Amino acid sequence: MRSSTSFQLQRRQAGTRQRTEPNWADLAVELKKPGVTLLILWEEYRETTHPEGLQSLL
């Protein structure tokens, strides 16, 4: 059996988030434009936030 210390979770204060949430109202407006999809918006977000990809997060 493994030690419980090897599986300790990082605890955060209740009600806090690791990442900021998007502005949902702006997102809804963008999605109403012709030809705009959630995938397109996500790709734009990813390119501006993490242009090197996931490797930059490690």
CORWOHU-V593489 format. One record per pair of residues at least 24 apart in sequence whose ideal C-beta (glycine too) atoms are under 10 Angstrom apart, sorted by sequence separation. I is the first residue (numbers start at 1). J is the second residue. If there is no record, write none. Layout:
# CORWOHU-V593489
i=I j=J
i=I j=J
This chain:
# CORWOHU-V593489
i=19 j=49
